Amino acid sequence: MSETKQTELNARISELESEIKQLKSAKTYGLIWEDKPEDVILQCRDNVPVLREVKNKKIVADPSLPTNLLIEGDNYHSLSVLNYTHRGQFDVIYADPPYNTGNKSWRYNNDYIEKEDEFRHSKWLSYINKRVRLAKNLLSDSGILIFAIDDYEAHTLRLLLDEIMGEDNRLGTVAVVHNPRGRNDDRFFATQHEYMLVYAKDKNKAALGNFDLTDEERGRYKKSDDISSYSEASFMRTGNNSTPRERPKLFYPIFYNPNIQKLSLKKAKGSVELLPINEAGEEKTWRWGTATFEKLCDTDLFVKTVKGKYRIFKKRRLTDEAGKKPKSIWYNPRYDASTYGIMVLQDIFGRGNHFNYPKSLLLMEDILEVTSKPNSLVLDFFAGSGTTGHAVLNLNERDGGTRRFILCTNNENNICEEVTYERIKRVVKGYKDRRGNDVNGVPGNLGYYKTDLVNIEKLQTISDTARLKITYQAGEMIAIREDTLAEKEKNEWWQIFEGHGRATAIYFREDKSHLRDLIKELDATGKPSVLYVFGWGKNDYKNEYTSALVRVEDIPEPIIEVYKEINRL
Ligand SMILES: C[S@@+](CC[C@H](N)C(=O)[O-])C[C@H]1O[C@@H](n2cnc3c(N)ncnc32)[C@H](O)[C@@H]1O
């Protein structure tokens, strides 16, 4: 063989070897799509996202309450910022993305995605994938993620979320009947429902609450004893799995002594034997095994004479925990998106078309009732008309909670400014509904922020000038991280924010000649404060300047680290 031939052959062999390697490492099960990175993501290779406050849009109704945030901008950028400011802090994250229906419902790099686009699923998955990965980092250990979706992408989204969140962490796939009339323009089945895919960050640490009972349901617990109110239910099991063949351990004799009204497993003088046999003479079972019976027979069981026979009844207790476990089909007029979504917007803004896809406000309240705690931090990163924020305010008012929300939305068709912001403002201040009735304000505060990009040329090999630039522009982002939102001072050396009796300061310059002055100023306030000191690396100034009142943090290295990590996701 000639030398050239041999070289060609060797090249071909190594090509084939690398193909085999690739094939071996390819996925054998799971979702595969052609990744199509978006412009907003590529921008982050040479820019870092930050936040800027729109000061004239601040709403302060009650300074004693926490401040909620509305962030206008592409949510890839907002979620990136939140990865620095709020990692691991959200108890509930809700997302209601565009459903990829092909009806000009969403844009990808500024183009509407049509039904005919052969990459429509790939583009949508690329778009959701990155955002879910960013959102997952924001969940607290016991946090819950809820995605709303309909049939167009339900199957792909579920595979994607199973992969990112872990199949074992899927808490449920809930069908929500949001259009009880059914969609008229469907050719075959008239769609009435969509889905909620619900995941935990860690199933072992997450808890789902029960729905409160309605007054009518509570009214069914008419009797009471020393322990609680109760209603009565037969102690004999009926329906499925109620025969001794299926549950032999639940078929046993119970002895009842009518003179002392006592139930026992032991036969005694004067007692009668009772067996779970129904009126038709069929053998059934009791509801509990013998161990539970012995523990609870004195307090939770009693006997009545029915048609001349002794029958055992169980007390169904209305305890404080009593409530209804959320079911997998949510079918209730409360969830109708037309009545409690579109009409709610018409109540707030007057008749007209304000936004086409709002969720039912009552649906959002119910979701939050079972997924949040009274002090939860809630994120909605496809906030649209702001239903989630409205629901948080309502729920807090109802149960005295102090939940806070962060809403992120772009400003497509001015939605953020004209609908999301205006809605929250009117809900807080009060408004007249479409029938002219006054609706009282629900107390709450809001800060309005926009995402912005700071050009740094190259994130991977960041220059010294870029480091200084980030530090100078990161102020509002840091204020949000520390929850000290009010800017008190900005000069060429430093910036100070205050809030909740604390202060946050950022010292911008490499030249530390004014740092002592700033520390003196912070000490003089007598408030605990955090001081972000510019440095080239980490822990450069921690020991030098930390005092009893002042905690020192690095800037900008931790921000750069977060953004580099995100770029690798
Ligand atoms: C289906 S709607 C959400 C509706 C919302 N649940 C409600 O009740 O009003 C999706 C929203 O996400 C916004 N959106 C779409 N892509 C976005 C992106 N990349 N960043 C931020 N917002 C986006 C759209 O403007 C739209 O308002």
The ligand as an SDF file (V2000), in Angstrom:
LIG
                    3D

 27 29  0  0  0  0  0  0  0  0999 V2000
  -49.2670   32.6990   28.5050 C   0  0  0  0  0  0  0  0  0  0  0  0
  -48.7840   34.2560   28.9900 S   0  0  0  0  0  0  0  0  0  0  0  0
  -48.8800   34.1930   30.7280 C   0  0  0  0  0  0  0  0  0  0  0  0
  -50.2140   34.6180   31.2600 C   0  0  0  0  0  0  0  0  0  0  0  0
  -50.2930   34.7650   32.7380 C   0  0  0  0  0  0  0  0  0  0  0  0
  -50.2340   33.4990   33.4120 N   0  0  0  0  0  0  0  0  0  0  0  0
  -51.5600   35.4980   33.1310 C   0  0  0  0  0  0  0  0  0  0  0  0
  -52.3570   34.9580   33.9130 O   0  0  0  0  0  0  0  0  0  0  0  0
  -51.7500   36.5990   32.6720 O   0  0  0  0  0  0  0  0  0  0  0  0
  -47.0970   34.2940   28.6560 C   0  0  0  0  0  0  0  0  0  0  0  0
  -46.4770   35.6650   28.8460 C   0  0  0  0  0  0  0  0  0  0  0  0
  -45.0830   35.5260   28.8130 O   0  0  0  0  0  0  0  0  0  0  0  0
  -44.5160   36.6290   28.1420 C   0  0  0  0  0  0  0  0  0  0  0  0
  -43.2590   36.1350   27.5560 N   0  0  0  0  0  0  0  0  0  0  0  0
  -43.0860   35.3490   26.4830 C   0  0  0  0  0  0  0  0  0  0  0  0
  -41.7800   35.1050   26.2660 N   0  0  0  0  0  0  0  0  0  0  0  0
  -41.1110   35.7550   27.2390 C   0  0  0  0  0  0  0  0  0  0  0  0
  -39.7370   35.9100   27.5490 C   0  0  0  0  0  0  0  0  0  0  0  0
  -38.7960   35.3130   26.8270 N   0  0  0  0  0  0  0  0  0  0  0  0
  -39.4160   36.6700   28.6040 N   0  0  0  0  0  0  0  0  0  0  0  0
  -40.3590   37.2670   29.3510 C   0  0  0  0  0  0  0  0  0  0  0  0
  -41.6660   37.1580   29.1080 N   0  0  0  0  0  0  0  0  0  0  0  0
  -42.0490   36.4120   28.0640 C   0  0  0  0  0  0  0  0  0  0  0  0
  -45.5400   37.0420   27.1030 C   0  0  0  0  0  0  0  0  0  0  0  0
  -45.4700   38.4220   26.8630 O   0  0  0  0  0  0  0  0  0  0  0  0
  -46.8440   36.6670   27.7810 C   0  0  0  0  0  0  0  0  0  0  0  0
  -47.3670   37.7890   28.3800 O   0  0  0  0  0  0  0  0  0  0  0  0
  1  2  1  0
  2  3  1  0
  2 10  1  0
  3  4  1  0
  4  5  1  0
  5  6  1  0
  5  7  1  0
  7  8  2  0
  7  9  1  0
 10 11  1  0
 11 12  1  0
 11 26  1  0
 12 13  1  0
 13 14  1  0
 13 24  1  0
 14 15  1  0
 14 23  1  0
 15 16  2  0
 16 17  1  0
 17 18  1  0
 17 23  2  0
 18 19  1  0
 18 20  2  0
 20 21  1  0
 21 22  2  0
 22 23  1  0
 24 25  1  0
 24 26  1  0
 26 27  1  0
M  CHG  2   2   1   9  -1
M  END
$$$$
